[in-house]
Amino acid sequence: MNGIRFTLIGASLLVVSAGLRAQAESCQVGDAFCYQRQYEDACAQRDSTIQGCRAWIGSLEARAKQNDRAAQLMQGHAYMAIANHLGADADEQARSRTTGIAIFRQLVASDPSDAEAALAVAAFTPDPAERLERLRQVVKLKPAGFIAAESLADELQRLGGAANLLEAATVIDRAAAAQPAPSKWRLAGRAIALYEEAGSHDRARQLRQELRAEFGAQAMLNELSQGSALAPERTTQLLKKLCDPYAARAVGADACLKALDVVMPSLRNVPDRSSAQRLADDVAKVMLDMLREGKHALYEADPNWRTRFEQWMDGMVSQEMKEKVSREMESVTVY
């Protein structure tokens, strides 16, 4: 009975392997996206198995031997999937991890400009010094890539010291400059905080001034001042931009508070009370986001922001939203 069962398993694996081999051959040499899709099907789905993933690794062997670097890279990731995600026993996990990292390291050694392989080494190496070296390598190759930039900044911030913090700030600053909003504001806010932590206060101030000019708050405030002439949807859109918590970290919350000062009193003049109520609750949601992610910026802009929030909510915001905002305000630590 056991022999029959093992024969059936072996036969099923031959079928799987044959199918995967055909799939691998259907990818053009070096087609990283094609290999990525196959890897996800074989090794990264909820129902993926060690056997299926191993079979797919085998299907890439001929390509790997032809120095198809994309195939080699995905082989490495497949070994790491067996090591980390597919429930292998401890020995197989260790073997797969060793093999996967060896593949990544060989790719980097043969071509130091391979940012994907260097990033893979950084992601999986147990050696902190090697991780730092590879992250620096990736950031040098792709300075606009924010994933590697943030990972490098994390490592440098963990190490501490003014030089490391300044390097972290510079790396994040450079990556932020290449990103569109809203990612730009999130990264730039972190860069400012890192410059401050490193003691580079002049650069932090300069960056904030540059970002404020780019943010264009005054034009949005001027538009908001149109009051009832402005459609409720546009009012909400402008408020979300002016009170984006990440933007507030980068450029300050002054413009957000000014915007709320303009909008909240104007709600009393909206003739349709149901429309006014909906808009007031939309504004309260914007305030809630600021409380959760931008409270430090609120304190920097106005230490008495709590009083202003309470006045804005009084008589205009629904009881449900008022309670949510009030609870969040109560949880905010005084700076």
BALOBA-1460 file (C-alpha; in Angstrom, 3 decimals):
// residues 335
<rec num="1" residu="m" x="0.000" y="0.000" z="0.000"/>
<rec num="2" residu="n" x="2.802" y="2.378" z="0.919"/>
<rec num="3" residu="g" x="4.560" y="1.552" z="-2.343"/>
<rec num="4" residu="i" x="1.444" y="2.405" z="-4.307"/>
<rec num="5" residu="r" x="1.028" y="5.672" z="-2.426"/>
<rec num="6" residu="f" x="4.628" y="6.705" z="-3.031"/>
<rec num="7" residu="t" x="4.314" y="5.766" z="-6.723"/>
<rec num="8" residu="l" x="1.245" y="7.979" z="-7.028"/>
<rec num="9" residu="i" x="3.036" y="10.863" z="-5.321"/>
<rec num="10" residu="g" x="6.020" y="10.400" z="-7.597"/>
<rec num="11" residu="a" x="3.801" y="10.321" z="-10.668"/>
<rec num="12" residu="s" x="1.952" y="13.467" z="-9.595"/>
<rec num="13" residu="l" x="5.250" y="15.257" z="-9.048"/>
<rec num="14" residu="l" x="6.387" y="14.248" z="-12.526"/>
<rec num="15" residu="v" x="3.224" y="15.764" z="-13.962"/>
<rec num="16" residu="v" x="3.660" y="18.939" z="-11.925"/>
<rec num="17" residu="s" x="7.314" y="19.162" z="-12.849"/>
<rec num="18" residu="a" x="6.557" y="18.667" z="-16.544"/>
<rec num="19" residu="g" x="3.967" y="21.441" z="-16.447"/>
<rec num="20" residu="l" x="6.309" y="23.795" z="-14.645"/>
<rec num="21" residu="r" x="9.129" y="23.002" z="-17.028"/>
<rec num="22" residu="a" x="6.880" y="23.944" z="-19.915"/>
<rec num="23" residu="q" x="5.975" y="27.144" z="-18.099"/>
<rec num="24" residu="a" x="9.618" y="28.073" z="-17.542"/>
<rec num="25" residu="e" x="10.359" y="27.446" z="-21.208"/>
<rec num="26" residu="s" x="7.463" y="29.721" z="-22.165"/>
<rec num="27" residu="c" x="9.228" y="32.688" z="-20.524"/>
<rec num="28" residu="q" x="11.714" y="34.564" z="-22.635"/>
<rec num="29" residu="v" x="15.275" y="34.460" z="-21.351"/>
<rec num="30" residu="g" x="15.690" y="37.258" z="-18.805"/>
<rec num="31" residu="d" x="11.936" y="37.957" z="-18.556"/>
<rec num="32" residu="a" x="11.860" y="38.828" z="-14.855"/>
<rec num="33" residu="f" x="8.122" y="39.570" z="-14.779"/>
<rec num="34" residu="c" x="7.277" y="36.191" z="-16.304"/>
<rec num="35" residu="y" x="9.466" y="34.353" z="-13.799"/>
<rec num="36" residu="q" x="7.947" y="36.433" z="-10.995"/>
<rec num="37" residu="r" x="4.425" y="35.319" z="-11.950"/>
<rec num="38" residu="q" x="5.498" y="31.689" z="-12.084"/>
<rec num="39" residu="y" x="7.259" y="31.977" z="-8.732"/>
<rec num="40" residu="e" x="4.136" y="33.394" z="-7.129"/>
<rec num="41" residu="d" x="2.012" y="30.568" z="-8.524"/>
<rec num="42" residu="a" x="4.435" y="27.850" z="-7.447"/>
<rec num="43" residu="c" x="5.830" y="29.135" z="-4.162"/>
<rec num="44" residu="a" x="3.912" y="32.110" z="-2.806"/>
<rec num="45" residu="q" x="0.233" y="31.129" z="-2.831"/>
<rec num="46" residu="r" x="-1.732" y="29.936" z="0.182"/>
<rec num="47" residu="d" x="-1.930" y="26.445" z="-1.315"/>
<rec num="48" residu="s" x="1.713" y="26.334" z="-2.481"/>
<rec num="49" residu="t" x="3.664" y="23.266" z="-1.369"/>
<rec num="50" residu="i" x="7.309" y="22.491" z="-0.825"/>
<rec num="51" residu="q" x="7.106" y="19.820" z="-3.520"/>
<rec num="52" residu="g" x="5.598" y="22.189" z="-6.077"/>
<rec num="53" residu="c" x="8.107" y="24.910" z="-5.266"/>
<rec num="54" residu="r" x="11.024" y="22.471" z="-5.530"/>
<rec num="55" residu="a" x="9.709" y="21.252" z="-8.872"/>
<rec num="56" residu="w" x="9.552" y="24.825" z="-10.161"/>
<rec num="57" residu="i" x="13.126" y="25.453" z="-8.981"/>
<rec num="58" residu="g" x="14.148" y="22.415" z="-11.015"/>
<rec num="59" residu="s" x="12.286" y="23.712" z="-14.067"/>
<rec num="60" residu="l" x="14.566" y="26.780" z="-14.029"/>
<rec num="61" residu="e" x="17.796" y="24.826" z="-13.844"/>
<rec num="62" residu="a" x="18.543" y="24.857" z="-17.575"/>
<rec num="63" residu="r" x="17.921" y="28.602" z="-17.726"/>
<rec num="64" residu="a" x="20.105" y="29.203" z="-14.678"/>
<rec num="65" residu="k" x="22.959" y="27.264" z="-16.258"/>
<rec num="66" residu="q" x="22.694" y="29.535" z="-19.297"/>
<rec num="67" residu="n" x="23.437" y="32.474" z="-16.972"/>
<rec num="68" residu="d" x="19.874" y="33.753" z="-17.103"/>
<rec num="69" residu="r" x="20.207" y="36.083" z="-14.108"/>
<rec num="70" residu="a" x="16.467" y="36.652" z="-13.783"/>
<rec num="71" residu="a" x="15.942" y="32.884" z="-13.480"/>
<rec num="72" residu="q" x="18.772" y="32.601" z="-10.945"/>
<rec num="73" residu="l" x="17.329" y="35.434" z="-8.851"/>
<rec num="74" residu="m" x="13.898" y="33.787" z="-8.711"/>
<rec num="75" residu="q" x="15.496" y="30.459" z="-7.843"/>
<rec num="76" residu="g" x="17.037" y="32.187" z="-4.836"/>
<rec num="77" residu="h" x="13.660" y="33.611" z="-3.802"/>
<rec num="78" residu="a" x="12.055" y="30.188" z="-4.206"/>
<rec num="79" residu="y" x="14.618" y="28.639" z="-1.842"/>
<rec num="80" residu="m" x="13.876" y="31.428" z="0.641"/>
<rec num="81" residu="a" x="10.151" y="30.680" z="0.354"/>
<rec num="82" residu="i" x="10.845" y="27.071" z="1.351"/>
<rec num="83" residu="a" x="13.033" y="28.304" z="4.223"/>
<rec num="84" residu="n" x="10.561" y="30.841" z="5.552"/>
<rec num="85" residu="h" x="6.990" y="30.187" z="4.435"/>
<rec num="86" residu="l" x="6.223" y="26.661" z="3.272"/>
<rec num="87" residu="g" x="6.502" y="24.711" z="6.509"/>
<rec num="88" residu="a" x="9.747" y="22.843" z="5.853"/>
<rec num="89" residu="d" x="11.464" y="21.060" z="8.738"/>
<rec num="90" residu="a" x="14.401" y="22.730" z="10.456"/>
<rec num="91" residu="d" x="17.075" y="20.964" z="8.401"/>
<rec num="92" residu="e" x="15.444" y="21.779" z="5.089"/>
<rec num="93" residu="q" x="14.856" y="25.366" z="6.183"/>
<rec num="94" residu="a" x="18.559" y="25.745" z="6.983"/>
<rec num="95" residu="r" x="19.660" y="24.139" z="3.690"/>
<rec num="96" residu="s" x="17.255" y="26.217" z="1.632"/>
<rec num="97" residu="r" x="18.236" y="29.448" z="3.387"/>
<rec num="98" residu="t" x="21.944" y="28.745" z="2.823"/>
<rec num="99" residu="t" x="21.349" y="27.922" z="-0.848"/>
<rec num="100" residu="g" x="19.138" y="30.958" z="-1.453"/>
<rec num="101" residu="i" x="21.541" y="33.453" z="0.085"/>
<rec num="102" residu="a" x="24.469" y="31.830" z="-1.760"/>
<rec num="103" residu="i" x="22.653" y="32.411" z="-5.061"/>
<rec num="104" residu="f" x="22.053" y="36.070" z="-4.229"/>
<rec num="105" residu="r" x="25.664" y="36.581" z="-3.141"/>
<rec num="106" residu="q" x="26.992" y="34.942" z="-6.314"/>
<rec num="107" residu="l" x="24.835" y="37.252" z="-8.430"/>
<rec num="108" residu="v" x="26.188" y="40.304" z="-6.601"/>
<rec num="109" residu="a" x="29.776" y="39.072" z="-6.883"/>
<rec num="110" residu="s" x="29.429" y="38.547" z="-10.637"/>
<rec num="111" residu="d" x="27.723" y="41.913" z="-11.198"/>
<rec num="112" residu="p" x="27.922" y="44.565" z="-8.444"/>
<rec num="113" residu="s" x="25.410" y="46.709" z="-10.376"/>
<rec num="114" residu="d" x="22.615" y="44.158" z="-9.797"/>
<rec num="115" residu="a" x="20.463" y="46.126" z="-7.353"/>
<rec num="116" residu="e" x="17.780" y="43.419" z="-7.087"/>
<rec num="117" residu="a" x="20.296" y="40.788" z="-6.007"/>
<rec num="118" residu="a" x="21.974" y="43.168" z="-3.567"/>
<rec num="119" residu="l" x="18.587" y="44.010" z="-2.053"/>
<rec num="120" residu="a" x="17.842" y="40.303" z="-1.700"/>
<rec num="121" residu="v" x="21.113" y="39.776" z="0.181"/>
<rec num="122" residu="a" x="20.230" y="42.677" z="2.459"/>
<rec num="123" residu="a" x="16.769" y="41.248" z="3.095"/>
<rec num="124" residu="f" x="17.929" y="37.759" z="4.047"/>
<rec num="125" residu="t" x="21.469" y="37.937" z="5.428"/>
<rec num="126" residu="p" x="21.831" y="37.350" z="9.169"/>
<rec num="127" residu="d" x="24.945" y="39.571" z="9.214"/>
<rec num="128" residu="p" x="24.132" y="43.230" z="10.145"/>
<rec num="129" residu="a" x="27.371" y="44.501" z="8.596"/>
<rec num="130" residu="e" x="26.602" y="42.779" z="5.292"/>
<rec num="131" residu="r" x="23.028" y="44.116" z="5.394"/>
<rec num="132" residu="l" x="24.321" y="47.661" z="5.826"/>
<rec num="133" residu="e" x="26.873" y="47.264" z="3.025"/>
<rec num="134" residu="r" x="24.299" y="45.882" z="0.576"/>
<rec num="135" residu="l" x="21.701" y="48.523" z="1.405"/>
<rec num="136" residu="r" x="24.280" y="51.234" z="0.775"/>
<rec num="137" residu="q" x="25.076" y="49.532" z="-2.510"/>
<rec num="138" residu="v" x="21.405" y="49.493" z="-3.574"/>
<rec num="139" residu="v" x="20.837" y="53.120" z="-2.574"/>
<rec num="140" residu="k" x="23.908" y="54.181" z="-4.539"/>
<rec num="141" residu="l" x="22.633" y="52.298" z="-7.587"/>
<rec num="142" residu="k" x="19.024" y="53.514" z="-7.209"/>
<rec num="143" residu="p" x="18.926" y="56.642" z="-5.042"/>
<rec num="144" residu="a" x="15.238" y="57.241" z="-5.852"/>
<rec num="145" residu="g" x="14.152" y="53.853" z="-4.525"/>
<rec num="146" residu="f" x="12.403" y="54.564" z="-1.241"/>
<rec num="147" residu="i" x="12.185" y="50.948" z="0.026"/>
<rec num="148" residu="a" x="15.958" y="50.490" z="0.189"/>
<rec num="149" residu="a" x="16.387" y="54.093" z="1.374"/>
<rec num="150" residu="e" x="14.035" y="53.574" z="4.309"/>
<rec num="151" residu="s" x="15.611" y="50.231" z="5.177"/>
<rec num="152" residu="l" x="19.074" y="51.809" z="5.173"/>
<rec num="153" residu="a" x="17.822" y="54.716" z="7.285"/>
<rec num="154" residu="d" x="16.340" y="52.234" z="9.765"/>
<rec num="155" residu="e" x="19.702" y="50.485" z="10.104"/>
<rec num="156" residu="l" x="21.625" y="53.740" z="10.484"/>
<rec num="157" residu="q" x="19.139" y="55.136" z="13.001"/>
<rec num="158" residu="r" x="19.419" y="51.939" z="15.022"/>
<rec num="159" residu="l" x="23.218" y="52.338" z="15.107"/>
<rec num="160" residu="g" x="22.879" y="55.978" z="16.214"/>
<rec num="161" residu="g" x="25.488" y="58.698" z="16.237"/>
<rec num="162" residu="a" x="25.444" y="62.022" z="14.414"/>
<rec num="163" residu="a" x="27.230" y="60.740" z="11.302"/>
<rec num="164" residu="n" x="24.880" y="57.796" z="10.841"/>
<rec num="165" residu="l" x="21.813" y="59.956" z="11.455"/>
<rec num="166" residu="l" x="23.011" y="62.551" z="8.950"/>
<rec num="167" residu="e" x="23.585" y="59.826" z="6.360"/>
<rec num="168" residu="a" x="20.089" y="58.463" z="7.051"/>
<rec num="169" residu="a" x="18.563" y="61.926" z="6.622"/>
<rec num="170" residu="t" x="20.422" y="62.523" z="3.349"/>
<rec num="171" residu="v" x="19.334" y="59.153" z="1.955"/>
<rec num="172" residu="i" x="15.665" y="59.773" z="2.797"/>
<rec num="173" residu="d" x="15.849" y="63.372" z="1.557"/>
<rec num="174" residu="r" x="17.154" y="62.213" z="-1.816"/>
<rec num="175" residu="a" x="14.509" y="59.507" z="-2.148"/>
<rec num="176" residu="a" x="11.731" y="61.938" z="-1.167"/>
<rec num="177" residu="a" x="12.727" y="64.367" z="-3.907"/>
<rec num="178" residu="a" x="11.991" y="61.714" z="-6.528"/>
<rec num="179" residu="q" x="8.545" y="60.707" z="-5.208"/>
<rec num="180" residu="p" x="5.118" y="62.141" z="-6.058"/>
<rec num="181" residu="a" x="2.748" y="63.288" z="-3.325"/>
<rec num="182" residu="p" x="1.646" y="61.947" z="-0.886"/>
<rec num="183" residu="s" x="4.681" y="59.622" z="-0.552"/>
<rec num="184" residu="k" x="6.925" y="62.660" z="-0.933"/>
<rec num="185" residu="w" x="5.523" y="64.330" z="2.201"/>
<rec num="186" residu="r" x="5.848" y="61.190" z="4.328"/>
<rec num="187" residu="l" x="9.494" y="60.704" z="3.395"/>
<rec num="188" residu="a" x="10.341" y="64.401" z="3.594"/>
<rec num="189" residu="g" x="8.848" y="64.628" z="7.073"/>
<rec num="190" residu="r" x="11.072" y="61.780" z="8.175"/>
<rec num="191" residu="a" x="14.106" y="63.416" z="6.583"/>
<rec num="192" residu="i" x="13.439" y="66.631" z="8.526"/>
<rec num="193" residu="a" x="13.116" y="64.685" z="11.790"/>
<rec num="194" residu="l" x="16.395" y="62.852" z="11.066"/>
<rec num="195" residu="y" x="18.223" y="66.094" z="10.244"/>
<rec num="196" residu="e" x="17.013" y="67.511" z="13.565"/>
<rec num="197" residu="e" x="18.096" y="64.359" z="15.418"/>
<rec num="198" residu="a" x="21.515" y="64.572" z="13.742"/>
<rec num="199" residu="g" x="21.876" y="68.188" z="14.853"/>
<rec num="200" residu="s" x="21.678" y="69.541" z="11.290"/>
<rec num="201" residu="h" x="19.048" y="72.160" z="12.149"/>
<rec num="202" residu="d" x="19.915" y="74.516" z="9.296"/>
<rec num="203" residu="r" x="19.307" y="71.805" z="6.697"/>
<rec num="204" residu="a" x="16.036" y="70.831" z="8.418"/>
<rec num="205" residu="r" x="14.814" y="74.445" z="8.231"/>
<rec num="206" residu="q" x="15.957" y="74.829" z="4.625"/>
<rec num="207" residu="l" x="14.189" y="71.628" z="3.554"/>
<rec num="208" residu="r" x="10.974" y="72.654" z="5.299"/>
<rec num="209" residu="q" x="11.041" y="76.044" z="3.535"/>
<rec num="210" residu="e" x="11.542" y="74.340" z="0.164"/>
<rec num="211" residu="l" x="8.673" y="71.974" z="0.836"/>
<rec num="212" residu="r" x="6.334" y="74.760" z="1.950"/>
<rec num="213" residu="a" x="6.938" y="76.607" z="-1.313"/>
<rec num="214" residu="e" x="6.217" y="73.431" z="-3.271"/>
<rec num="215" residu="f" x="3.156" y="72.509" z="-1.196"/>
<rec num="216" residu="g" x="1.314" y="75.660" z="-2.240"/>
<rec num="217" residu="a" x="-0.884" y="76.035" z="0.825"/>
<rec num="218" residu="q" x="-1.820" y="79.662" z="0.183"/>
<rec num="219" residu="a" x="-3.447" y="78.916" z="-3.175"/>
<rec num="220" residu="m" x="-5.560" y="76.189" z="-1.571"/>
<rec num="221" residu="l" x="-6.514" y="78.480" z="1.329"/>
<rec num="222" residu="n" x="-7.529" y="81.184" z="-1.135"/>
<rec num="223" residu="e" x="-9.793" y="78.709" z="-2.891"/>
<rec num="224" residu="l" x="-11.341" y="77.603" z="0.396"/>
<rec num="225" residu="s" x="-12.156" y="81.199" z="1.248"/>
<rec num="226" residu="q" x="-14.829" y="81.142" z="-1.448"/>
<rec num="227" residu="g" x="-17.047" y="79.488" z="1.166"/>
<rec num="228" residu="s" x="-20.531" y="78.472" z="0.020"/>
<rec num="229" residu="a" x="-19.557" y="79.073" z="-3.618"/>
<rec num="230" residu="l" x="-17.307" y="76.033" z="-3.367"/>
<rec num="231" residu="a" x="-18.769" y="72.552" z="-3.907"/>
<rec num="232" residu="p" x="-18.721" y="70.390" z="-0.732"/>
<rec num="233" residu="e" x="-16.673" y="67.723" z="-2.537"/>
<rec num="234" residu="r" x="-14.011" y="70.264" z="-3.457"/>
<rec num="235" residu="t" x="-13.965" y="71.634" z="0.085"/>
<rec num="236" residu="t" x="-13.331" y="68.143" z="1.445"/>
<rec num="237" residu="q" x="-10.646" y="67.494" z="-1.178"/>
<rec num="238" residu="l" x="-8.775" y="70.683" z="-0.304"/>
<rec num="239" residu="l" x="-9.013" y="70.006" z="3.424"/>
<rec num="240" residu="k" x="-7.637" y="66.503" z="2.994"/>
<rec num="241" residu="k" x="-4.613" y="67.949" z="1.175"/>
<rec num="242" residu="l" x="-4.040" y="70.776" z="3.649"/>
<rec num="243" residu="c" x="-4.541" y="68.480" z="6.649"/>
<rec num="244" residu="d" x="-2.697" y="65.448" z="5.335"/>
<rec num="245" residu="p" x="-0.829" y="64.263" z="8.471"/>
<rec num="246" residu="y" x="2.338" y="63.422" z="6.543"/>
<rec num="247" residu="a" x="2.327" y="66.779" z="4.779"/>
<rec num="248" residu="a" x="1.853" y="68.437" z="8.184"/>
<rec num="249" residu="r" x="4.952" y="66.669" z="9.479"/>
<rec num="250" residu="a" x="6.916" y="68.037" z="6.535"/>
<rec num="251" residu="v" x="5.563" y="71.593" z="6.161"/>
<rec num="252" residu="g" x="3.832" y="72.160" z="9.513"/>
<rec num="253" residu="a" x="0.160" y="72.142" z="10.513"/>
<rec num="254" residu="d" x="-0.342" y="75.911" z="10.302"/>
<rec num="255" residu="a" x="-2.145" y="75.697" z="6.954"/>
<rec num="256" residu="c" x="-4.382" y="72.907" z="8.250"/>
<rec num="257" residu="l" x="-5.481" y="74.958" z="11.253"/>
<rec num="258" residu="k" x="-6.084" y="78.006" z="9.045"/>
<rec num="259" residu="a" x="-8.176" y="75.869" z="6.691"/>
<rec num="260" residu="l" x="-10.324" y="74.591" z="9.540"/>
<rec num="261" residu="d" x="-10.691" y="78.167" z="10.770"/>
<rec num="262" residu="v" x="-12.113" y="79.091" z="7.380"/>
<rec num="263" residu="v" x="-14.340" y="76.076" z="6.763"/>
<rec num="264" residu="m" x="-15.944" y="75.283" z="10.102"/>
<rec num="265" residu="p" x="-17.621" y="78.677" z="10.720"/>
<rec num="266" residu="s" x="-18.841" y="78.748" z="7.106"/>
<rec num="267" residu="l" x="-20.861" y="75.573" z="7.703"/>
<rec num="268" residu="r" x="-23.351" y="77.578" z="9.731"/>
<rec num="269" residu="n" x="-24.263" y="79.492" z="6.565"/>
<rec num="270" residu="v" x="-24.964" y="76.444" z="4.395"/>
<rec num="271" residu="p" x="-28.726" y="76.562" z="3.761"/>
<rec num="272" residu="d" x="-29.178" y="72.812" z="3.372"/>
<rec num="273" residu="r" x="-28.618" y="71.509" z="6.903"/>
<rec num="274" residu="s" x="-28.214" y="67.878" z="5.832"/>
<rec num="275" residu="s" x="-25.455" y="68.903" z="3.412"/>
<rec num="276" residu="a" x="-23.843" y="70.982" z="6.152"/>
<rec num="277" residu="q" x="-23.980" y="68.004" z="8.516"/>
<rec num="278" residu="r" x="-22.363" y="65.660" z="6.009"/>
<rec num="279" residu="l" x="-19.615" y="68.156" z="5.287"/>
<rec num="280" residu="a" x="-19.059" y="68.757" z="9.011"/>
<rec num="281" residu="d" x="-18.631" y="65.016" z="9.550"/>
<rec num="282" residu="d" x="-16.209" y="64.817" z="6.600"/>
<rec num="283" residu="v" x="-14.206" y="67.605" z="8.217"/>
<rec num="284" residu="a" x="-14.295" y="65.744" z="11.542"/>
<rec num="285" residu="k" x="-12.802" y="62.693" z="9.805"/>
<rec num="286" residu="v" x="-9.972" y="64.894" z="8.541"/>
<rec num="287" residu="m" x="-9.446" y="66.133" z="12.105"/>
<rec num="288" residu="l" x="-9.420" y="62.530" z="13.330"/>
<rec num="289" residu="d" x="-6.666" y="61.594" z="10.878"/>
<rec num="290" residu="m" x="-4.603" y="64.566" z="12.061"/>
<rec num="291" residu="l" x="-5.054" y="63.495" z="15.675"/>
<rec num="292" residu="r" x="-3.871" y="59.974" z="14.932"/>
<rec num="293" residu="e" x="-0.873" y="60.746" z="12.724"/>
<rec num="294" residu="g" x="-0.078" y="64.463" z="12.970"/>
<rec num="295" residu="k" x="-0.516" y="65.464" z="16.601"/>
<rec num="296" residu="h" x="3.100" y="66.551" z="17.026"/>
<rec num="297" residu="a" x="2.686" y="68.954" z="14.094"/>
<rec num="298" residu="l" x="-0.501" y="70.299" z="15.720"/>
<rec num="299" residu="y" x="1.361" y="71.100" z="18.937"/>
<rec num="300" residu="e" x="4.147" y="72.807" z="17.006"/>
<rec num="301" residu="a" x="1.620" y="74.958" z="15.130"/>
<rec num="302" residu="d" x="-0.524" y="75.859" z="18.161"/>
<rec num="303" residu="p" x="-0.190" y="74.484" z="21.714"/>
<rec num="304" residu="n" x="-3.900" y="75.343" z="22.174"/>
<rec num="305" residu="w" x="-5.151" y="73.313" z="19.229"/>
<rec num="306" residu="r" x="-7.396" y="71.216" z="21.531"/>
<rec num="307" residu="t" x="-9.530" y="74.256" z="22.398"/>
<rec num="308" residu="r" x="-9.873" y="75.123" z="18.732"/>
<rec num="309" residu="f" x="-10.931" y="71.560" z="17.850"/>
<rec num="310" residu="e" x="-13.563" y="71.592" z="20.583"/>
<rec num="311" residu="q" x="-14.963" y="74.928" z="19.388"/>
<rec num="312" residu="w" x="-15.095" y="73.746" z="15.778"/>
<rec num="313" residu="m" x="-17.030" y="70.619" z="16.714"/>
<rec num="314" residu="d" x="-19.533" y="72.353" z="18.954"/>
<rec num="315" residu="g" x="-23.018" y="72.337" z="17.430"/>
<rec num="316" residu="m" x="-21.933" y="71.258" z="13.939"/>
<rec num="317" residu="v" x="-20.488" y="67.759" z="14.096"/>
<rec num="318" residu="s" x="-22.760" y="64.763" z="14.658"/>
<rec num="319" residu="q" x="-22.708" y="63.231" z="18.118"/>
<rec num="320" residu="e" x="-21.089" y="60.046" z="16.787"/>
<rec num="321" residu="m" x="-18.192" y="61.879" z="15.156"/>
<rec num="322" residu="k" x="-17.869" y="64.265" z="18.089"/>
<rec num="323" residu="e" x="-17.415" y="61.298" z="20.442"/>
<rec num="324" residu="k" x="-14.786" y="59.735" z="18.156"/>
<rec num="325" residu="v" x="-12.767" y="62.938" z="17.953"/>
<rec num="326" residu="s" x="-13.134" y="63.588" z="21.674"/>
<rec num="327" residu="r" x="-11.930" y="60.084" z="22.550"/>
<rec num="328" residu="e" x="-8.936" y="60.512" z="20.288"/>
<rec num="329" residu="m" x="-8.107" y="63.893" z="21.822"/>
<rec num="330" residu="e" x="-8.256" y="62.355" z="25.304"/>
<rec num="331" residu="s" x="-5.712" y="59.720" z="24.254"/>
<rec num="332" residu="v" x="-3.221" y="62.298" z="22.939"/>
<rec num="333" residu="t" x="-0.177" y="62.711" z="25.157"/>
<rec num="334" residu="v" x="0.645" y="66.291" z="26.103"/>
<rec num="335" residu="y" x="4.019" y="67.281" z="24.598"/>
